[in-house]
Amino acid sequence: MAKSIDPEAMTERRISQLLAPFLGPAQLSAKQLQQVSKHLDLLLKWNSKINLSAIRDSEKIVTRHFGESFFAARHLLNDFSARTSAIDIGSGAGFPGLPIKIWAPALELTLVESNNKKVAFLREAIRVLGLSGAAVFVGRAEKLNGRADLATLRAVEHFEKILPVAGGLVKSSGRLALLIGEGQIAKAQSILSNYRCHERLSIPLSENRVLVIAHGRG
């Protein structure tokens, strides 16, 4: 019998414990933990209606979705006060974009999502979390004008098709961060051959998930 989920049982202390392997020596502030808790509660409430995540267990959501996102955040954004722009492509339930924004509040974030129900969720999450400097672009990444210092991509459909589009949304001196499986690394490197180097970092508590950071040539 499936274990029922009680959102109230997930305390901020427990969230902190679950995120520790992904944060390394860093820690989230009380405000940041509260924001994670609010995002999680909202996700659990909406998930039964619009299927934001195939994962239903709250602890697994914290480690798989929030953990991966914060792991990327700490490797991508060390200066919390820096005015950096970022585009999160195919944001869905807000991963990794919203946790990265929680990690670095000064970040100017654009969440790209074409599904109207998910757009409604993202806008509600931005409101509930009290995030300024975060907006939702409704449509496909191909229609987005402009470039950012950072673009992120995770768990999107048609990976090989969207990857060149993602690369085109990054400034010449910027970075493209991919949260993918090891089996996708070779294809990513082939498609992004115009990037000067590719860092590869294994994601904690995962057998084959990696963070690949492609650096522009600027």
C-alpha positions as CSV (number, residue, x, y, z in Angstrom):
1,M,0.0,0.0,0.0
2,A,1.4,3.4,-1.0
3,K,2.6,5.6,1.8
4,S,0.5,8.7,2.3
5,I,2.2,12.1,2.2
6,D,1.7,14.5,5.1
7,P,3.1,17.9,4.1
8,E,3.1,18.9,7.8
9,A,5.5,16.1,8.7
10,M,8.3,17.6,6.6
11,T,9.9,20.1,9.0
12,E,12.5,22.7,8.0
13,R,15.0,20.8,10.1
14,R,14.4,17.6,8.1
15,I,14.6,19.5,4.9
16,S,18.0,20.9,6.0
17,Q,19.2,17.3,6.8
18,L,18.1,16.0,3.4
19,L,19.8,18.8,1.6
20,A,23.1,18.6,3.5
21,P,24.9,16.2,1.0
22,F,24.1,18.6,-1.8
23,L,25.2,21.8,-0.1
24,G,28.6,20.7,1.1
25,P,29.9,23.1,3.7
26,A,27.2,25.7,3.0
27,Q,24.0,26.0,4.8
28,L,20.6,27.6,4.0
29,S,19.4,30.5,6.1
30,A,16.1,30.2,8.1
31,K,14.4,32.3,5.4
32,Q,15.7,30.1,2.6
33,L,14.6,26.9,4.4
34,Q,11.1,28.5,4.8
35,Q,11.0,29.2,1.1
36,V,11.9,25.6,0.3
37,S,9.2,24.4,2.7
38,K,6.6,26.6,1.0
39,H,7.7,25.5,-2.5
40,L,7.4,21.9,-1.4
41,D,4.0,22.3,0.2
42,L,2.7,24.1,-2.9
43,L,4.1,21.4,-5.1
44,L,2.5,18.6,-3.1
45,K,-0.9,20.4,-3.2
46,W,-0.8,21.0,-6.9
47,N,0.8,17.8,-8.0
48,S,-2.4,15.7,-7.7
49,K,-4.1,18.0,-10.2
50,I,-1.5,18.8,-12.9
51,N,1.2,16.2,-12.4
52,L,4.2,18.4,-11.8
53,S,6.4,15.5,-10.7
54,A,6.2,11.8,-11.0
55,I,7.8,11.6,-7.6
56,R,5.1,11.6,-4.8
57,D,7.2,11.0,-1.7
58,S,8.1,14.4,-0.1
59,E,11.6,13.3,1.0
60,K,12.5,12.1,-2.5
61,I,11.2,15.3,-3.9
62,V,13.6,17.2,-1.6
63,T,16.6,15.1,-2.5
64,R,15.9,14.6,-6.2
65,H,14.5,18.0,-7.2
66,F,15.6,20.5,-4.6
67,G,18.9,18.7,-3.9
68,E,20.0,18.6,-7.5
69,S,19.0,22.2,-7.9
70,F,20.9,23.5,-4.9
71,F,24.0,21.4,-5.9
72,A,23.9,23.2,-9.2
73,A,23.4,26.5,-7.5
74,R,26.4,26.3,-5.2
75,H,28.7,25.3,-8.1
76,L,27.3,28.1,-10.4
77,L,26.8,31.0,-8.1
78,N,29.3,31.7,-5.4
79,D,28.6,35.5,-5.1
80,F,25.1,35.8,-3.8
81,S,25.1,39.6,-4.4
82,A,26.2,39.5,-8.0
83,R,23.6,40.8,-10.5
84,T,23.6,37.8,-12.8
85,S,20.9,36.9,-15.3
86,A,19.6,33.3,-15.8
87,I,17.2,31.5,-18.0
88,D,15.7,28.2,-16.8
89,I,14.4,26.3,-19.9
90,G,11.4,24.0,-19.6
91,S,11.0,24.9,-15.9
92,G,8.0,22.8,-15.1
93,A,7.7,22.8,-11.3
94,G,10.5,25.3,-11.1
95,F,13.6,23.1,-11.0
96,P,16.4,24.1,-11.0
97,G,15.4,27.7,-11.5
98,L,13.5,28.5,-8.2
99,P,16.0,26.9,-5.8
100,I,18.8,28.7,-7.7
101,K,16.9,31.9,-7.1
102,I,16.4,31.1,-3.5
103,W,20.2,30.4,-3.2
104,A,21.1,33.7,-5.0
105,P,18.3,36.2,-4.4
106,A,19.9,38.9,-6.6
107,L,19.7,36.7,-9.6
108,E,17.5,38.0,-12.5
109,L,15.6,34.8,-13.4
110,T,13.4,34.0,-16.4
111,L,11.5,30.7,-16.2
112,V,10.6,29.4,-19.6
113,E,7.5,27.2,-19.7
114,S,4.9,26.5,-22.5
115,N,2.3,24.5,-20.5
116,N,-0.3,26.9,-19.2
117,K,-1.1,24.9,-16.1
118,K,2.6,24.8,-15.1
119,V,2.8,28.5,-15.9
120,A,0.0,29.1,-13.3
121,F,1.9,27.0,-10.8
122,L,5.2,28.9,-11.4
123,R,3.5,32.3,-11.0
124,E,1.9,31.2,-7.8
125,A,5.2,29.8,-6.5
126,I,6.9,33.1,-7.2
127,R,4.1,35.0,-5.3
128,V,4.1,32.6,-2.4
129,L,7.9,32.6,-2.0
130,G,8.0,36.4,-2.3
131,L,10.6,36.4,-5.1
132,S,11.4,39.6,-6.8
133,G,13.4,39.6,-10.1
134,A,11.7,36.4,-11.2
135,A,9.4,36.2,-14.2
136,V,7.7,33.5,-16.4
137,F,8.1,33.5,-20.1
138,V,5.1,31.7,-21.6
139,G,6.1,29.8,-24.7
140,R,8.9,27.8,-26.1
141,A,12.6,28.7,-25.7
142,E,12.9,29.2,-29.4
143,K,10.6,32.3,-29.1
144,L,12.6,33.9,-26.3
145,N,14.6,37.0,-27.3
146,G,17.8,37.9,-25.6
147,R,20.6,36.1,-23.8
148,A,21.6,35.5,-20.2
149,D,24.8,34.9,-18.2
150,L,23.5,31.5,-17.3
151,A,21.0,29.0,-18.8
152,T,19.9,25.8,-17.1
153,L,18.3,22.7,-18.6
154,R,16.9,19.7,-16.7
155,A,14.6,16.8,-17.6
156,V,13.2,18.3,-20.8
157,E,11.7,16.5,-23.7
158,H,13.4,16.4,-27.1
159,F,16.8,16.9,-25.4
160,E,18.8,16.9,-28.7
161,K,16.5,19.4,-30.3
162,I,16.4,21.9,-27.4
163,L,20.1,21.8,-26.6
164,P,21.2,24.0,-29.5
165,V,18.4,26.4,-28.6
166,A,19.6,26.6,-25.0
167,G,23.2,27.2,-26.2
168,G,21.9,30.2,-28.3
169,L,20.4,31.8,-25.2
170,V,23.8,32.1,-23.4
171,K,26.0,35.1,-23.7
172,S,29.4,34.5,-25.3
173,S,31.1,34.6,-21.9
174,G,28.3,32.8,-20.1
175,R,27.6,29.2,-19.1
176,L,25.1,26.5,-19.8
177,A,24.3,24.1,-17.0
178,L,22.8,20.7,-17.7
179,L,21.4,18.3,-15.1
180,I,21.4,15.1,-17.1
181,G,22.2,11.4,-17.0
182,E,25.7,10.1,-17.8
183,G,24.4,8.6,-21.0
184,Q,23.6,12.0,-22.4
185,I,27.1,13.5,-21.8
186,A,28.6,12.5,-25.1
187,K,25.7,13.8,-27.1
188,A,25.7,17.1,-25.2
189,Q,29.4,17.6,-25.8
190,S,28.9,16.9,-29.5
191,I,26.1,19.3,-29.9
192,L,27.9,22.0,-27.8
193,S,31.2,21.6,-29.5
194,N,31.5,25.4,-29.8
195,Y,31.8,25.7,-26.0
196,R,35.4,25.8,-24.9
197,C,35.2,23.3,-22.0
198,H,32.8,21.1,-20.1
199,E,33.0,20.5,-16.4
200,R,31.4,17.3,-15.2
201,L,30.3,16.9,-11.5
202,S,28.6,13.8,-10.1
203,I,25.5,14.6,-8.2
204,P,25.4,13.3,-4.6
205,L,23.2,10.3,-3.8
206,S,22.8,9.4,-7.5
207,E,24.3,6.6,-9.5
208,N,24.3,8.3,-12.9
209,R,23.1,11.9,-12.6
210,V,25.6,14.6,-13.4
211,L,25.9,18.4,-13.6
212,V,27.7,19.4,-16.8
213,I,28.8,23.1,-17.0
214,A,29.6,24.2,-20.5
215,H,31.6,27.5,-20.7
216,G,31.3,29.9,-23.6
217,R,34.3,31.1,-25.5
218,G,34.0,34.8,-24.7
